[in-house]
């Protein structure tokens, strides 16, 4: 089986490369090798390589910058997905696409189901929703190779820029930190998300829209403050910092950003766990493993 991966230099792309199942021919591309915003390049590359599956791990993820960088954001997160989906349909190729919790507005206050109505608050969230819609328009009806959309949240890895690595740096530089405590979600180690993507690529009978994040004790998720507290506790245990510092919970209003974020974005992951026959790892266990790698 031949699988083409886009966005190979990102967090998910990195984890896909180091967790590739044996016996597969994986072709890793980033924007330098394949500009997915270029329709002709997408068409010619897939026609030439003839993959069985495409995993689209490419995305514009600078949430705040997207508010003013709209054209590029929509080009990568929406129109490029349309190029991939249309080409996959023409060539009978399965498509696995990664989306986000930011397509929801956070007003539900109970775990989001895949069928819940999207209502993005930001350019980033809207661009990712438009990407989903373009994929579904091309592939949802009578595409024999199938497709899977997997929405995820709060992704981190030892590779690239993310909340965990930022917190570790700041905790070693500052005397105290204030962390947003009124935005609730669930962290996802990109290594676990990569495993899910590989399984969705290999199991052609598993199709549709799914949610994946690591699990938590409660369906209500955790706050960024909770996440930061765990990072500090584990980091101190593992010797990644010499001492702990005071952490305080602040409100979203105390830390204004250009892009509005959902206050609650916990997603129900039962469907993906049942479809693939696994139990999602606990977010704290995953965090410990990632920080051991750091």
C-alpha positions as CSV (number, residue, x, y, z in Angstrom):
1,X,0.0,0.0,0.0
2,X,1.2,3.5,-0.9
3,X,0.3,6.4,1.3
4,X,1.0,10.1,0.5
5,X,1.3,12.4,3.5
6,X,1.1,16.2,3.3
7,X,2.4,18.6,5.9
8,X,5.2,16.3,6.9
9,X,7.2,19.0,8.8
10,X,4.4,19.9,11.2
11,X,3.8,18.3,14.6
12,X,1.5,15.6,13.2
13,X,3.6,15.0,10.2
14,X,6.6,14.4,12.4
15,X,4.7,11.9,14.5
16,X,3.4,10.2,11.3
17,X,6.9,9.7,10.1
18,X,8.2,8.1,13.2
19,X,5.2,5.8,13.7
20,X,4.7,4.5,10.1
21,X,3.5,0.9,10.2
22,X,5.8,-1.7,8.6
23,X,5.0,-2.8,5.1
24,X,3.8,0.5,3.9
25,X,5.3,2.8,1.2
26,X,4.9,6.3,2.7
27,X,5.7,9.4,0.7
28,X,6.2,12.5,2.9
29,X,5.7,15.9,1.4
30,X,5.6,19.4,2.8
31,X,4.9,22.7,1.0
32,X,8.3,22.6,-0.7
33,X,7.6,19.2,-2.3
34,X,3.8,19.7,-2.8
35,X,2.0,23.0,-2.6
36,X,-1.5,21.8,-1.9
37,X,-2.9,25.3,-2.7
38,X,-1.8,24.8,-6.3
39,X,-4.6,22.8,-7.9
40,X,-2.5,21.7,-10.9
41,X,0.3,20.5,-8.6
42,X,-2.1,18.4,-6.6
43,X,-3.6,16.9,-9.7
44,X,-0.3,16.0,-11.3
45,X,1.4,14.7,-8.1
46,X,-1.4,12.3,-7.3
47,X,-1.7,11.2,-10.9
48,X,2.0,10.5,-11.0
49,X,2.4,8.8,-7.6
50,X,-0.9,6.9,-7.7
51,X,-1.2,6.5,-3.9
52,X,-3.9,4.3,-2.3
53,X,-4.5,6.9,0.5
54,X,-3.7,10.5,1.2
55,X,-3.4,11.7,4.8
56,X,-3.7,15.5,4.8
57,X,-1.8,16.7,7.9
58,X,-1.1,20.1,6.4
59,X,-2.8,23.1,7.9
60,X,-2.5,26.8,8.6
61,X,-2.6,26.9,12.4
62,X,-1.6,30.4,13.4
63,X,-5.0,31.1,14.9
64,X,-4.5,34.8,15.8
65,X,-2.5,35.7,12.7
66,X,-5.2,34.2,10.5
67,X,-7.5,37.0,11.5
68,X,-5.5,39.3,9.2
69,X,-3.9,36.7,7.0
70,X,-7.3,35.4,5.7
71,X,-6.3,34.7,2.1
72,X,-3.5,32.3,2.9
73,X,-5.5,30.7,5.7
74,X,-8.5,29.9,3.5
75,X,-6.2,28.8,0.7
76,X,-4.5,26.1,2.9
77,X,-7.3,25.1,5.2
78,X,-10.3,25.2,2.7
79,X,-9.5,25.5,-1.0
80,X,-6.5,23.1,-0.8
81,X,-8.7,20.4,0.8
82,X,-11.1,20.8,-2.1
83,X,-8.2,20.2,-4.5
84,X,-7.2,17.1,-2.7
85,X,-10.7,15.8,-2.4
86,X,-11.6,16.4,-6.1
87,X,-8.4,14.7,-7.2
88,X,-8.8,11.7,-4.8
89,X,-12.3,11.2,-6.2
90,X,-11.0,11.2,-9.8
91,X,-8.3,8.7,-9.1
92,X,-10.1,6.5,-6.6
93,X,-7.9,7.5,-3.6
94,X,-9.0,7.3,0.0
95,X,-8.6,10.7,1.9
96,X,-7.9,11.1,5.6
97,X,-8.2,14.7,6.7
98,X,-7.5,16.4,10.1
99,X,-9.8,19.1,11.3
100,X,-10.3,21.0,14.6
101,X,-12.5,21.7,17.7
102,X,-12.4,25.3,16.6
103,X,-15.3,24.7,14.3
104,X,-17.6,24.9,17.4
105,X,-18.5,28.0,19.4
106,X,-18.2,26.4,22.8
107,X,-21.7,27.2,24.0
108,X,-22.9,23.6,24.3
109,X,-21.2,22.8,27.7
110,X,-21.3,19.1,27.1
111,X,-19.0,17.0,24.8
112,X,-19.5,17.8,21.2
113,X,-20.8,15.0,19.0
114,X,-19.6,14.7,15.3
115,X,-23.1,15.7,14.1
116,X,-23.4,18.8,16.3
117,X,-23.9,22.0,14.3
118,X,-20.7,23.9,13.7
119,X,-20.5,27.6,14.5
120,X,-16.9,28.8,14.3
121,X,-15.8,32.0,16.1
122,X,-12.6,32.7,14.2
123,X,-11.2,32.9,10.7
124,X,-9.1,29.8,11.5
125,X,-12.2,27.8,12.6
126,X,-14.3,28.9,9.7
127,X,-11.5,28.0,7.2
128,X,-11.3,24.5,8.7
129,X,-15.0,24.1,8.5
130,X,-15.0,25.2,4.8
131,X,-12.3,22.6,4.2
132,X,-14.6,19.9,5.7
133,X,-17.5,21.1,3.6
134,X,-15.4,21.0,0.3
135,X,-14.3,17.5,1.2
136,X,-17.8,16.3,1.9
137,X,-19.1,17.9,-1.3
138,X,-16.6,15.9,-3.3
139,X,-16.5,12.6,-1.5
140,X,-19.5,12.0,0.7
141,X,-21.6,10.4,-2.1
142,X,-20.5,7.3,-4.0
143,X,-16.7,7.5,-3.4
144,X,-15.7,3.9,-3.3
145,X,-12.3,4.5,-1.7
146,X,-13.9,6.3,1.2
147,X,-12.8,9.2,3.4
148,X,-12.4,10.1,7.1
149,X,-12.4,13.4,8.8
150,X,-11.0,13.5,12.3
151,X,-11.4,16.6,14.4
152,X,-8.9,17.0,17.2
153,X,-7.9,19.6,19.9
154,X,-5.0,21.1,21.8
155,X,-2.3,19.2,19.9
156,X,1.3,19.0,21.2
157,X,4.5,17.1,20.4
158,X,8.2,17.3,21.2
159,X,8.5,18.7,17.6
160,X,7.5,22.2,16.7
161,X,5.8,25.0,18.7
162,X,3.1,24.2,21.1
163,X,1.7,24.9,24.6
164,X,3.7,22.3,26.4
165,X,7.1,23.5,25.1
166,X,6.1,27.1,25.6
167,X,5.1,26.5,29.2
168,X,8.4,24.6,29.9
169,X,10.4,27.6,28.5
170,X,8.4,30.2,30.4
171,X,8.5,28.2,33.7
172,X,12.3,28.3,33.5
173,X,12.4,32.0,32.7
174,X,9.7,33.6,34.8
175,X,9.0,34.0,38.5
176,X,5.3,33.5,38.1
177,X,2.7,32.9,35.4
178,X,-1.0,33.6,34.8
179,X,-2.7,30.9,32.7
180,X,-6.2,31.1,31.2
181,X,-8.6,29.1,33.4
182,X,-12.0,29.6,31.8
183,X,-11.3,27.8,28.4
184,X,-12.0,24.1,28.7
185,X,-10.9,21.3,26.3
186,X,-8.8,18.2,26.1
187,X,-5.1,17.9,25.1
188,X,-4.0,15.5,22.4
189,X,-0.5,14.1,22.0
190,X,0.3,14.2,18.3
191,X,1.8,10.7,18.6
192,X,-1.6,9.3,19.5
193,X,-3.3,11.3,16.8
194,X,-0.8,9.9,14.2
195,X,-1.8,6.3,15.3
196,X,-5.4,7.2,14.7
197,X,-4.6,8.6,11.2
198,X,-2.7,5.5,10.2
199,X,-5.6,3.3,11.3
200,X,-8.1,5.4,9.4
201,X,-5.8,5.1,6.4
202,X,-5.6,1.3,6.6
203,X,-9.1,0.4,7.6
204,X,-11.0,1.3,4.5
205,X,-14.3,0.2,6.0
206,X,-14.2,3.0,8.6
207,X,-15.6,6.1,7.0
208,X,-17.2,9.4,8.0
209,X,-16.7,12.1,10.6
210,X,-14.9,11.4,13.9
211,X,-13.6,13.2,17.0
212,X,-10.3,12.3,18.7
213,X,-8.5,13.7,21.7
214,X,-6.8,11.9,24.6
215,X,-9.1,11.0,27.4
216,X,-9.7,12.6,30.9
217,X,-11.3,11.5,34.1
218,X,-14.3,13.7,33.5
219,X,-16.2,14.5,30.4
220,X,-15.9,18.1,31.3
221,X,-12.2,18.3,30.2
222,X,-9.6,20.5,31.7
223,X,-8.6,24.2,31.5
224,X,-5.3,25.6,30.1
225,X,-4.5,26.4,33.8
226,X,-5.0,22.7,34.7
227,X,-2.8,21.7,31.7
228,X,-0.1,24.1,32.7
229,X,-0.2,22.9,36.3
230,X,0.3,19.3,35.1
231,X,3.2,20.4,32.9
232,X,4.9,22.0,35.8
233,X,4.4,19.1,38.2
234,X,5.6,16.5,35.7
235,X,8.4,18.7,34.5
236,X,9.7,19.2,38.0
237,X,9.5,15.4,38.7
238,X,11.5,14.7,35.5
239,X,14.1,17.4,36.1
240,X,13.1,19.7,33.3
241,X,13.1,22.6,35.8
242,X,15.1,23.3,38.9
243,X,12.1,24.8,40.9
244,X,8.4,25.4,40.6
245,X,6.9,28.8,40.3
246,X,3.5,30.2,41.4
247,X,0.8,29.7,38.7
248,X,-2.4,31.7,38.7
249,X,-5.7,31.2,36.8
250,X,-6.8,34.2,34.8
251,X,-9.8,34.8,32.6
252,X,-10.0,35.1,28.9
253,X,-10.8,38.8,29.3
254,X,-7.5,39.1,31.2
255,X,-5.6,37.8,28.1
256,X,-7.3,39.2,25.0
257,X,-6.3,37.7,21.6
258,X,-7.2,38.7,18.1
259,X,-9.1,35.5,17.5
260,X,-12.0,34.5,19.7
261,X,-11.7,31.0,21.1
262,X,-14.4,28.5,22.2
263,X,-14.8,28.5,26.0
264,X,-15.7,24.8,25.9
265,X,-14.5,22.4,23.2
266,X,-14.5,18.9,24.7
267,X,-15.3,16.4,22.0
268,X,-17.0,13.0,22.4
269,X,-14.6,10.4,21.1
270,X,-16.8,7.3,21.5
271,X,-17.3,6.8,17.8
272,X,-13.6,6.6,16.8
273,X,-12.8,4.4,19.8
274,X,-15.6,2.0,18.8
275,X,-14.8,2.0,15.1
276,X,-11.1,1.3,15.6
277,X,-11.5,-0.9,18.7
278,X,-9.2,0.9,21.1
279,X,-9.3,3.0,24.3
280,X,-7.9,6.5,24.1
281,X,-4.9,7.0,26.5
282,X,-5.4,9.4,29.4
283,X,-4.0,12.9,28.6
284,X,-1.8,13.0,31.7
285,X,-0.2,9.6,30.8
286,X,0.5,10.9,27.3
287,X,1.9,14.1,28.6
288,X,4.4,12.2,30.8
289,X,5.6,10.2,27.8
290,X,6.0,13.2,25.6
291,X,7.9,15.1,28.4
292,X,10.2,12.1,28.9
293,X,11.1,12.5,25.2
294,X,11.9,16.2,25.8
